[in-house]
Amino acid sequence: MNFMLCLNTATIQPASLPEKIQAAAAAGYQAIELWAPDVLEHLAQGGSLEQLRRMVDEAGLARPSMIHLKDWWSCAGAGSSQDWDEVRRRLEVAAALGARHIVAGPPHQHVDLDRLAEDYHRLLEVSLQYGVPASLEYLGFVPQINRLEVAWDVLQRTDHPAATLVVDTWHNFRGGTDPGMLEKIPAEKISIVHWNDAPAQVPREQQTDNDRVMPTDGILPLAQVARQLQRIGYQGALSLELFHPEYWKQDPHEVARLGLQKMKASLEPGQG
């Protein structure tokens, strides 16, 4: 299957940013998904964007996406001038590091979807000024923007040619997305796919980010999802995004290596 395999750097916390880049390259990933807060912390400690850009370039890692923007929505009481200062700062960082998209997290409460679409339209216009279009994310554990169906509804209401979605296998499971919904999304409307598995021993409605497990270590039919992506013509990145405290205690190089191995295994037909 013709996907770009990517390491989301949350998977190997609390390693330094240079070590995360080194681990991704050494393991054999084709791409890396950096977190803006990690980059800003690196800068606060005396690093530079030029240095980071050079490290990623020399590692040969693509940057399909960066995480993330928040508090960009007026529909839920955010979007102050201070919030937008931070949005613009993160867009500057993403542009300087060559990210193709930046993830826009959703409100964590119920909102009017028409107003959210207006807010996302505005965010797209601003993000395009930096050459890094914002891509809408849904979160399976929030009350409303928790399923692929809802996020797609917002995109249609937004009616902007640059609007895209972040698809996530665990969020699909956690929020109760209809498994067939993925094949209703045009491939060009997906900026990146976060690739992770869900454990069998924790009830779906009780799972948190920290419960995510390595591909093939859980119950999700990842090979089936990969075939769905293939059928719609998606050829972008699958990004290993885990927040499991047990992985964070281990050698980041070994976690990155094992993660890539399990990503490849999850794409095999016998896995679901």
Buried (B, 14 or more C-beta within 10 A) or exposed (E): EEBBBBBBBBBBBEBBBEBBBBBBBEBEBBBBBBBBEBBBEBBEEEBEBEBBBEBBEEBEBBBBBBBBBBBBBBBBEBBEEEBBEBBBEBBBBBBBBBBBBBBBBBBBEEBEBEBBBBBBBBBBEBBBEBEBBBBBBBBBBBEBBBBBBBBBBBBEBBEBEBBBBBBBBBBBBBBEBEEEBBEEBEEEBBBBBBBBBBBEEEEEEEBEBEBBBBBBBBBBBBBBBBBBBBEBEBEBBBBBBBBBEEBBEEEBBEBBBBBBBBBBBBBEEEBB
